[in-house]
């Protein structure tokens, strides 16, 4: 169960955010401790760790606001995105 920071209670989803919009997510691989951030984070969808090749769910998800941490020109790594793998493309959602 994920912790819902908006209401302070547990949600039944795999991620903190349970809506239908794209979010800015922070990830940490439980196997190798590699950390990364992504502006393509979705409810109940993970991203594959480049090192371990396992699906990792975000531990935080926030509204998309440019905070200077992400590069808007950085390409989306769709081959690591669970939603892209499942639907062919997550950008159309």
C-alpha positions in Angstrom: 0.0 0.0 0.0 1.2 3.5 -0.8 0.9 6.5 1.5 -1.4 9.2 0.2 0.3 12.5 1.2 -2.7 14.6 0.2 -5.0 12.9 2.8 -2.5 11.3 5.1 -3.8 7.7 4.7 -2.9 4.6 2.9 -4.2 4.0 -0.6 -4.8 0.7 -2.3 -2.6 1.5 -5.3 1.0 0.8 -6.1 1.9 4.5 -6.2 1.2 7.5 -4.0 -0.8 9.2 -6.7 -4.0 7.6 -7.9 -5.3 10.0 -10.5 -5.1 9.9 -14.3 -2.6 12.7 -15.0 1.1 12.5 -15.5 3.3 13.4 -12.5 6.9 14.1 -11.6 8.1 10.9 -9.8 11.1 10.0 -7.7 12.3 6.4 -7.8 14.8 4.3 -5.9 15.6 0.7 -6.9 15.2 -1.6 -3.9 17.9 -3.9 -5.3 20.8 -1.6 -6.2 19.7 1.7 -4.5 20.0 3.6 -7.8 17.9 6.8 -7.7 16.3 8.7 -10.5 13.5 11.2 -11.3 11.1 11.3 -14.1 8.5 13.7 -15.5 6.7 10.7 -16.9 5.3 9.1 -13.8 1.9 7.6 -13.8 -0.5 6.1 -11.2 0.2 2.4 -10.6 2.9 2.3 -13.3 6.6 1.9 -12.8 9.9 2.3 -14.6 12.6 -0.2 -15.2 15.9 0.3 -13.3 18.7 0.6 -15.9 21.0 -1.4 -13.7 18.9 -4.3 -12.4 16.2 -4.4 -15.1 13.4 -4.7 -12.6 10.2 -2.6 -12.5 10.3 0.1 -9.8 7.4 2.2 -8.6 7.9 5.8 -7.6 8.0 6.6 -3.8 6.9 10.2 -4.4 4.7 11.8 -7.2 4.1 15.5 -7.4 2.3 17.8 -9.9 4.3 18.7 -13.0 5.9 22.0 -12.3 9.3 23.0 -13.7 11.5 23.2 -10.6 14.8 23.5 -12.3 15.7 19.8 -11.5 14.6 18.3 -14.8 15.7 19.0 -18.3 12.7 19.7 -20.5 14.7 18.6 -23.6 15.7 15.2 -22.1 14.2 12.4 -24.1 11.7 10.0 -22.6 13.2 6.5 -22.2 10.1 4.6 -23.4 11.9 1.3 -23.4 12.0 1.6 -19.5 8.5 2.9 -19.1 5.9 0.4 -18.0 3.0 2.4 -19.5 4.8 2.7 -22.9 5.5 -1.0 -22.9 1.9 -1.8 -22.1 0.2 0.7 -24.4 2.9 1.5 -27.0 3.2 5.2 -25.9 2.4 7.0 -22.7 2.6 10.5 -24.1 -0.9 10.2 -25.7 -2.6 9.7 -22.4 
